[in-house]
Amino acid sequence: MRVALVGGGVIGGGWAGRLVENGIDVVVHDPHPEAERRVREVLENAELAWTRLLRVPRARGTVTFAASLDEAVREADVVQESAPEDEALKRRLLTEIDALAEPTALVCSSTSGLLPSRLQADMQRPERFVVGHPFNPVYLLPLVEVVPGELTSEEAVARALSFYASVGMKPLLVRKEIDGFVADRLLEALWREALWLVHDDVATVEEVDDAIRYGPGLRWAQMGTFLTYRIAGGDEGMRHFLTQFGPALGWPWSKLTDVPELTSELVDKIAAQSDAQADGLSIRELERLRDDNLVALLHALRARRYAAGEVLHQHESRILSATAAAAEPPDPSQLLRLHEAVVDPSWLDYNGHMTEARYLEVFADATDAFLAYVGLDADYLRRGSSAYTVETHLRHLREVSGLEAFQVETQVLGADEKRVHLFHTLRHGSTGEVHATGEHMLLHVDAQAGRVTHWEEPVAARVAAAAAAHAWLPAPEGAGRAIALHATATDAES
């Protein structure tokens, strides 16, 4: 797939980051003389973030820069326009894109609030136009509001929803065309009240931000507004909350329908307080701090398969499925290379090397990859059966540094109707040097009954076949090893 990005500012650069990190080739057109430098800086941040974000191997796309609009869009499957928020400019630009792009290309706009029916009015093929409004940083935040215009076809909407989901986003279809769409209308209400608090010297910009990030912002990240307030209603839920707190909407302190004038004095006050709040950090430093925090939060939500974390989990699952479908089937008689990744910098200790716990996590991922290889999939798990690791022995042979690629080879040492004995070897991704080994015994269990049971078909046959295929392989060095304080004669000689 080829995607043309028209506009290489904060949003266009963010789109480039998300698309490239998901294996899509993009071509960027922006007449600004600094466009390429700006986009490449965003791409650098995106790569740093996605290296930590995903724990599955992925292919990266390429980025090129086109001198003309025609060069950018003429072979594109999707065109994403991210020009400044000026309706006349966008309408003129979209009309040009419509004339130059292939008739089958999907044309999207990143507008944050302009009505799509007005934007598509001058296009010859308005049915292929849809708004795809993302949020900064586009390469990390999954939300994209998909807003069709009056002339947009259902096919274009379906294509847009599918396209955005394929790059790890959460498409939100805005069914009714409205200025500002959904998210920005909510943000604008909060922004208006925040401006009043600063204008009236009730709070500084930092204190307003603290009121969000230490309190409701943490709840909003996982539950939004309505679900949060449902909980606040106690056992009686939302109805009780509305009855108890609804009258507050009529209290005189609310200024949400009035906007303070942005006088030069108010602008100077906000700018000075914002400078103090940044405490000398550059925009790039603030972006990376933001990205680090977002990655950590997304990981926490993924561990619980909730909200944006569930979107991330599903995206990783799609990548794994696509990788498996495209890969050559492994030779079952050889060591199985089923898991590879890059060392996440968050896995490192104070010496810059991977912590002991992460070695176990890597081998657990390799075990999961083997179980998927023999057919223990989501349907199998839903039936209540699974495989539990009951014994593990790790050997740490070499230090592993951050951002190093690695792969794991798996050998089946044996299996019977209830067990499987695995030996994993962790190797450097390019040199092949052995970093560590892990030996594991797994039992097949009925998770609901809490007892050991026989493997079920077709997994039973596949486990047996994997063990038989590896029976002729020599036992790996270190297999059966136990920890002992006193060395044997052989160990002492070595």
C-alpha positions as CSV (number, residue, x, y, z in Angstrom):
1,M,0.0,0.0,0.0
2,R,1.1,3.6,-0.7
3,V,-0.2,6.5,1.2
4,A,0.2,10.2,0.2
5,L,0.4,12.7,3.0
6,V,-0.4,16.2,1.9
7,G,1.0,18.5,4.7
8,G,4.0,17.6,6.8
9,G,3.4,19.6,10.0
10,V,2.7,18.2,13.5
11,I,-0.3,16.1,12.3
12,G,1.1,15.1,8.9
13,G,4.4,14.1,10.5
14,G,2.5,12.1,13.1
15,W,0.7,10.3,10.3
16,A,4.0,9.5,8.7
17,G,5.3,8.1,12.0
18,R,2.3,5.8,12.5
19,L,2.2,4.5,8.9
20,V,5.9,3.9,8.6
21,E,6.0,2.0,11.9
22,N,3.2,-0.2,10.5
23,G,5.1,-1.2,7.3
24,I,3.4,1.3,5.0
25,D,5.3,3.3,2.4
26,V,4.4,7.0,2.5
27,V,5.2,10.0,0.3
28,V,5.0,13.5,1.8
29,H,4.3,16.7,0.0
30,D,4.6,20.0,1.8
31,P,6.0,23.2,0.3
32,H,7.5,24.5,3.5
33,P,11.3,24.6,3.2
34,E,11.7,22.9,6.6
35,A,9.1,20.2,6.0
36,E,11.5,17.3,5.5
37,R,13.6,18.1,8.6
38,R,10.4,18.4,10.7
39,V,8.9,15.2,9.5
40,R,12.2,13.3,10.0
41,E,12.4,14.5,13.6
42,V,8.9,13.2,14.2
43,L,9.8,9.9,12.5
44,E,12.7,9.6,14.9
45,N,10.4,10.1,17.9
46,A,7.9,7.6,16.5
47,E,10.6,4.9,16.0
48,L,11.8,5.3,19.6
49,A,8.2,5.0,20.8
50,W,7.2,2.0,18.7
51,T,10.4,0.2,19.5
52,R,9.2,0.2,23.1
53,L,5.5,-0.1,22.4
54,L,5.2,-3.3,20.5
55,R,6.6,-6.6,21.6
56,V,6.1,-8.4,18.2
57,P,8.3,-8.2,15.1
58,R,7.2,-5.7,12.5
59,A,8.2,-4.4,9.2
60,R,8.9,-0.6,8.8
61,G,7.8,1.3,5.7
62,T,9.7,4.0,3.9
63,V,9.2,7.8,3.6
64,T,9.9,9.9,0.5
65,F,9.3,13.5,-0.2
66,A,7.6,14.8,-3.4
67,A,8.2,18.2,-4.8
68,S,4.8,18.5,-6.4
69,L,1.2,17.5,-5.4
70,D,0.9,15.4,-8.6
71,E,4.0,13.4,-7.8
72,A,2.7,12.7,-4.3
73,V,-0.8,11.6,-5.0
74,R,-0.9,10.1,-8.5
75,E,-0.1,6.5,-7.4
76,A,-1.5,6.6,-3.9
77,D,-4.1,4.2,-2.6
78,V,-5.0,6.6,0.2
79,V,-4.4,10.4,0.4
80,Q,-4.4,12.0,3.9
81,E,-4.7,15.7,3.8
82,S,-3.3,17.6,6.8
83,A,-3.1,21.2,5.7
84,P,-3.7,24.2,8.0
85,E,-7.3,24.5,9.4
86,D,-8.5,26.9,6.7
87,E,-11.7,25.9,4.9
88,A,-10.9,27.7,1.6
89,L,-7.4,26.3,1.5
90,K,-8.6,22.8,2.2
91,R,-11.4,22.9,-0.4
92,R,-9.0,24.1,-3.1
93,L,-6.4,21.5,-2.1
94,L,-8.9,18.7,-2.0
95,T,-10.2,19.6,-5.4
96,E,-6.7,19.4,-6.8
97,I,-6.1,16.1,-5.1
98,D,-9.4,14.8,-6.5
99,A,-8.3,15.7,-10.0
100,L,-4.8,14.2,-9.7
101,A,-5.4,11.0,-7.7
102,E,-6.4,7.6,-9.1
103,P,-10.2,7.3,-9.2
104,T,-10.0,4.4,-6.8
105,A,-8.0,6.3,-4.2
106,L,-9.6,7.1,-0.8
107,V,-9.3,10.8,0.0
108,C,-9.3,11.8,3.7
109,S,-8.8,15.0,5.6
110,S,-7.3,15.4,9.1
111,T,-9.5,18.5,9.8
112,S,-10.3,18.8,13.5
113,G,-13.8,20.3,13.1
114,L,-14.6,21.6,9.5
115,L,-17.7,20.0,8.1
116,P,-17.0,17.3,5.5
117,S,-20.0,18.2,3.4
118,R,-18.5,21.6,2.8
119,L,-15.0,20.3,2.2
120,Q,-16.2,17.8,-0.5
121,A,-18.5,20.3,-2.2
122,D,-16.1,21.1,-5.1
123,M,-14.8,17.6,-5.7
124,Q,-15.7,15.7,-8.9
125,R,-15.7,12.4,-6.9
126,P,-17.0,13.5,-3.5
127,E,-18.3,10.0,-2.7
128,R,-14.7,8.9,-1.9
129,F,-14.0,11.7,0.7
130,V,-14.2,11.2,4.4
131,V,-12.8,13.0,7.4
132,G,-10.2,11.1,9.5
133,H,-9.5,13.3,12.4
134,P,-6.5,12.0,14.6
135,F,-5.0,13.3,17.8
136,N,-1.5,14.4,18.6
137,P,0.8,12.4,18.7
138,V,-0.9,10.6,15.9
139,Y,1.7,7.8,16.0
140,L,0.7,6.9,19.6
141,L,-2.9,7.9,20.3
142,P,-5.2,5.4,18.7
143,L,-8.4,7.5,18.4
144,V,-9.4,8.7,14.9
145,E,-12.8,10.3,14.3
146,V,-14.3,9.2,11.0
147,V,-16.9,11.6,9.7
148,P,-18.7,11.2,6.4
149,G,-20.2,14.1,4.5
150,E,-23.6,14.2,2.8
151,L,-22.1,12.8,-0.5
152,T,-19.7,10.2,1.1
153,S,-20.5,6.6,0.0
154,E,-20.8,3.8,2.5
155,E,-18.0,2.0,0.7
156,A,-15.6,5.0,1.5
157,V,-16.6,4.9,5.1
158,A,-16.0,1.2,5.3
159,R,-12.6,1.5,3.6
160,A,-11.6,4.3,6.0
161,L,-12.7,2.3,9.1
162,S,-10.7,-0.7,7.9
163,F,-7.7,1.3,6.9
164,Y,-7.3,3.1,10.2
165,A,-7.9,-0.1,12.2
166,S,-5.2,-1.8,10.2
167,V,-2.6,0.6,11.6
168,G,-3.6,0.1,15.2
169,M,-6.1,2.9,15.6
170,K,-9.6,3.0,17.2
171,P,-11.9,4.5,14.5
172,L,-14.9,6.3,16.0
173,L,-17.6,6.8,13.4
174,V,-19.3,10.1,14.0
175,R,-22.8,9.3,12.6
176,K,-24.1,12.9,12.6
177,E,-22.2,15.7,11.0
178,I,-21.4,18.4,13.5
179,D,-18.9,21.2,13.9
180,G,-16.0,20.1,16.0
181,F,-17.1,16.5,15.9
182,V,-17.1,14.7,19.4
183,A,-13.7,14.8,21.1
184,D,-12.8,18.4,20.3
185,R,-16.2,19.7,21.5
186,L,-15.4,18.1,24.9
187,L,-11.9,19.5,24.9
188,E,-13.1,22.9,23.9
189,A,-15.4,23.0,26.9
190,L,-12.6,22.2,29.3
191,W,-10.3,24.7,27.5
192,R,-12.8,27.5,27.9
193,E,-13.1,27.0,31.6
194,A,-9.3,26.6,32.0
195,L,-8.8,29.9,30.3
196,W,-11.3,31.6,32.8
197,L,-9.4,30.1,35.8
198,V,-6.1,31.6,34.5
199,H,-7.8,34.9,33.5
200,D,-9.3,35.3,37.0
201,D,-6.1,34.4,38.7
202,V,-7.7,31.4,40.4
203,A,-5.0,29.1,39.2
204,T,-1.8,29.1,37.1
205,V,-1.5,27.1,33.9
206,E,0.6,24.5,35.8
207,E,-2.0,24.3,38.6
208,V,-4.8,23.7,36.0
209,D,-2.7,21.0,34.4
210,D,-2.0,19.4,37.8
211,A,-5.8,19.4,38.6
212,I,-6.2,17.2,35.5
213,R,-3.1,15.0,35.5
214,Y,-3.2,14.0,39.1
215,G,-6.9,13.5,39.3
216,P,-9.6,13.0,36.6
217,G,-7.1,12.7,33.7
218,L,-6.0,9.3,35.1
219,R,-9.6,8.1,35.2
220,W,-10.4,9.5,31.7
221,A,-7.5,7.6,30.2
222,Q,-9.3,4.3,30.9
223,M,-13.0,5.0,31.5
224,G,-13.9,8.4,29.9
225,T,-16.6,10.5,31.4
226,F,-19.8,8.6,31.6
227,L,-18.4,5.3,33.0
228,T,-16.5,7.3,35.6
229,Y,-19.6,9.1,36.7
230,R,-21.6,5.8,36.7
231,I,-19.2,4.5,39.4
232,A,-19.5,7.8,41.3
233,G,-23.3,7.1,41.5
234,G,-22.6,4.1,43.7
235,D,-24.8,1.0,43.7
236,E,-27.7,3.0,42.1
237,G,-25.4,3.9,39.1
238,M,-25.9,6.7,36.6
239,R,-29.5,7.6,37.5
240,H,-28.5,8.3,41.1
241,F,-25.5,10.4,40.0
242,L,-27.6,12.5,37.7
243,T,-30.3,13.1,40.4
244,Q,-27.7,14.0,43.0
245,F,-25.3,16.2,40.9
246,G,-27.5,17.3,38.1
247,P,-28.6,20.5,39.8
248,A,-25.0,21.7,39.8
249,L,-25.3,22.3,36.1
250,G,-27.4,25.3,36.9
251,W,-25.1,26.9,39.5
252,P,-23.8,30.4,38.7
253,W,-20.1,29.5,38.8
254,S,-20.2,27.7,35.5
255,K,-18.7,29.7,32.6
256,L,-18.7,27.0,30.0
257,T,-20.9,29.1,27.6
258,D,-18.8,32.2,27.8
259,V,-15.3,32.7,26.5
260,P,-12.7,35.1,27.9
261,E,-11.3,37.6,25.4
262,L,-7.7,36.6,24.5
263,T,-6.3,40.1,25.2
264,S,-2.5,40.7,24.9
265,E,-2.4,40.7,28.7
266,L,-4.0,37.3,29.0
267,V,-1.8,35.9,26.2
268,D,1.3,37.3,28.0
269,K,0.2,35.8,31.3
270,I,-0.4,32.3,29.8
271,A,2.8,32.3,27.8
272,A,5.0,33.4,30.7
273,Q,3.4,30.7,33.0
274,S,3.8,28.1,30.3
275,D,7.5,29.0,29.9
276,A,8.0,28.6,33.7
277,Q,6.1,25.3,33.6
278,A,8.3,23.8,30.9
279,D,11.3,24.5,33.1
280,G,13.8,24.8,30.3
281,L,12.8,21.6,28.4
282,S,12.7,21.9,24.7
283,I,9.7,20.9,22.6
284,R,11.6,17.7,21.5
285,E,12.4,16.8,25.1
286,L,8.8,17.4,26.1
287,E,7.6,15.2,23.2
288,R,9.8,12.3,24.3
289,L,8.7,12.7,27.9
290,R,5.1,12.6,26.8
291,D,5.8,9.6,24.5
292,D,7.5,7.7,27.3
293,N,4.6,8.2,29.6
294,L,2.1,7.3,27.0
295,V,3.9,4.0,26.2
296,A,4.0,3.1,29.8
297,L,0.3,3.9,30.2
298,L,-0.6,1.9,27.1
299,H,1.4,-1.0,28.4
300,A,-0.4,-0.9,31.7
301,L,-3.8,-0.9,29.9
302,R,-2.7,-3.7,27.6
303,A,-1.8,-5.9,30.6
304,R,-5.4,-5.6,31.6
305,R,-6.8,-5.8,28.0
306,Y,-8.8,-2.6,28.6
307,A,-9.6,0.5,26.6
308,A,-6.7,1.7,24.5
309,G,-4.7,-1.3,25.8
310,E,-7.1,-3.7,24.1
311,V,-6.7,-1.8,20.8
312,L,-2.9,-2.3,21.2
313,H,-3.3,-6.0,22.0
314,Q,-5.5,-6.6,19.0
315,H,-3.1,-4.7,16.7
316,E,-0.2,-6.9,17.9
317,S,-2.4,-10.0,17.3
318,R,-3.0,-8.8,13.7
319,I,0.7,-8.2,13.1
320,L,1.5,-11.7,14.4
321,S,-1.2,-13.3,12.3
322,A,0.0,-11.4,9.2
323,T,3.6,-12.3,9.9
324,A,2.8,-15.9,10.3
325,A,0.7,-16.0,7.2
326,A,3.5,-14.4,5.1
327,A,6.3,-16.4,6.6
328,E,7.6,-19.7,5.1
329,P,6.4,-22.6,7.3
330,P,9.2,-23.7,9.6
331,D,10.9,-27.0,9.0
332,P,9.5,-29.1,11.8
333,S,12.6,-31.3,12.0
334,Q,14.8,-28.3,12.8
335,L,15.0,-25.9,15.7
336,L,11.9,-23.7,15.6
337,R,12.4,-20.0,15.3
338,L,9.0,-18.7,16.4
339,H,9.8,-15.6,18.4
340,E,11.9,-12.5,17.7
341,A,11.8,-8.9,18.9
342,V,13.9,-6.0,20.0
343,V,15.0,-5.3,23.6
344,D,12.8,-2.6,24.9
345,P,14.8,0.1,26.7
346,S,12.4,-0.1,29.7
347,W,13.6,-3.7,30.2
348,L,17.1,-2.4,31.2
349,D,18.8,-2.2,34.6
350,Y,21.1,0.5,35.9
351,N,24.0,-1.0,33.9
352,G,22.0,-0.7,30.6
353,H,21.4,-4.5,30.3
354,M,18.2,-6.5,30.3
355,T,17.0,-7.4,33.8
356,E,16.6,-11.0,34.9
357,A,12.8,-10.8,34.9
358,R,12.8,-9.9,31.2
359,Y,14.7,-13.0,30.2
360,L,11.9,-15.0,31.7
361,E,9.3,-12.8,29.9
362,V,11.1,-13.4,26.6
363,F,11.1,-17.2,27.1
364,A,7.4,-17.0,28.2
365,D,6.6,-15.3,24.9
366,A,8.6,-18.0,23.0
367,T,6.6,-20.6,24.9
368,D,3.4,-18.9,23.8
369,A,4.6,-18.9,20.2
370,F,5.2,-22.6,20.4
371,L,1.8,-23.2,21.8
372,A,0.3,-21.2,19.0
373,Y,2.4,-23.3,16.6
374,V,0.8,-26.5,17.8
375,G,-2.7,-25.0,17.6
376,L,-3.4,-23.8,21.2
377,D,-5.3,-20.7,20.1
378,A,-8.0,-18.4,21.5
379,D,-10.8,-20.9,20.7
380,Y,-8.9,-23.6,22.5
381,L,-8.5,-21.3,25.5
382,R,-12.2,-20.4,25.5
383,R,-13.0,-24.0,25.9
384,G,-11.3,-23.9,29.2
385,S,-8.1,-25.8,28.4
386,S,-4.6,-24.4,28.6
387,A,-0.9,-25.2,29.3
388,Y,0.8,-24.0,32.5
389,T,4.5,-23.8,33.1
390,V,5.3,-25.7,36.3
391,E,9.1,-25.7,36.3
392,T,11.8,-23.4,34.7
393,H,15.5,-23.2,34.7
394,L,17.3,-20.2,33.1
395,R,21.0,-19.7,32.3
396,H,22.2,-16.1,31.8
397,L,25.3,-16.4,29.5
398,R,25.7,-13.0,28.0
399,E,24.5,-9.5,28.7
400,V,21.8,-8.1,26.4
401,S,21.7,-4.4,25.7
402,G,18.8,-2.1,24.8
403,L,17.4,-1.9,21.3
404,E,19.3,-5.1,20.3
405,A,17.4,-7.5,18.1
406,F,17.0,-11.1,19.3
407,Q,15.5,-14.4,18.2
408,V,14.6,-17.5,20.1
409,E,15.1,-21.1,18.9
410,T,12.9,-23.7,20.4
411,Q,13.6,-27.5,20.8
412,V,11.0,-30.0,22.0
413,L,12.9,-32.3,24.3
414,G,9.9,-34.5,24.9
415,A,6.2,-34.8,25.4
416,D,3.4,-37.2,26.5
417,E,-0.3,-37.0,26.8
418,K,-0.2,-34.3,29.5
419,R,3.2,-32.6,29.3
420,V,5.6,-31.0,27.0
421,H,9.3,-30.3,27.7
422,L,10.8,-27.2,25.9
423,F,14.3,-25.8,25.6
424,H,14.7,-22.2,24.4
425,T,17.9,-20.6,23.2
426,L,18.0,-16.8,23.1
427,R,20.4,-15.5,20.4
428,H,21.5,-12.1,19.2
429,G,19.5,-11.2,16.1
430,S,22.4,-10.6,13.8
431,T,25.5,-12.3,15.3
432,G,23.7,-15.4,16.5
433,E,25.6,-15.3,19.7
434,V,23.8,-17.2,22.5
435,H,22.7,-14.9,25.3
436,A,20.7,-17.2,27.5
437,T,18.8,-20.5,27.6
438,G,15.5,-21.5,29.2
439,E,14.2,-25.0,30.0
440,H,10.6,-25.4,30.8
441,M,8.1,-28.1,31.7
442,L,4.4,-27.5,30.9
443,L,1.4,-29.3,32.0
444,H,-1.9,-29.4,30.1
445,V,-4.8,-28.4,32.4
446,D,-8.5,-27.9,32.6
447,A,-8.4,-24.3,33.8
448,Q,-12.0,-24.4,35.1
449,A,-11.7,-27.7,37.0
450,G,-8.1,-26.8,38.1
451,R,-6.7,-30.2,37.3
452,V,-4.2,-31.8,34.9
453,T,-5.8,-33.3,31.8
454,H,-4.8,-34.9,28.5
455,W,-4.1,-32.7,25.5
456,E,-7.2,-32.2,23.3
457,E,-7.2,-32.7,19.5
458,P,-5.9,-31.3,17.2
459,V,-3.3,-30.0,19.7
460,A,-2.5,-33.5,21.0
461,A,-1.4,-34.7,17.6
462,R,0.6,-31.6,16.9
463,V,2.5,-31.7,20.2
464,A,3.3,-35.4,19.6
465,A,4.5,-34.7,16.1
466,A,6.7,-31.8,17.2
467,A,8.3,-34.0,19.8
468,A,8.8,-36.8,17.3
469,A,10.3,-34.4,14.8
470,H,12.9,-33.3,17.3
471,A,13.7,-36.7,18.8
472,W,16.7,-37.1,16.5
473,L,18.3,-33.7,17.5
474,P,21.1,-33.9,20.0
475,A,20.3,-32.7,23.5
476,P,21.3,-29.0,23.8
477,E,24.2,-27.9,26.0
478,G,22.8,-27.1,29.4
479,A,19.6,-29.3,29.2
480,G,18.9,-30.9,32.5
481,R,21.3,-28.6,34.2
482,A,20.7,-27.9,37.9
483,I,22.1,-25.3,40.2
484,A,24.8,-26.6,42.6
485,L,27.2,-24.9,44.9
486,H,30.0,-27.5,44.4
487,A,31.3,-27.9,40.8
488,T,31.8,-31.3,39.3
489,A,35.3,-32.3,38.0
490,T,34.2,-31.6,34.5
491,D,32.9,-28.1,35.4
492,A,36.1,-27.3,37.3
493,E,38.3,-28.3,34.3
494,S,36.2,-26.0,32.0
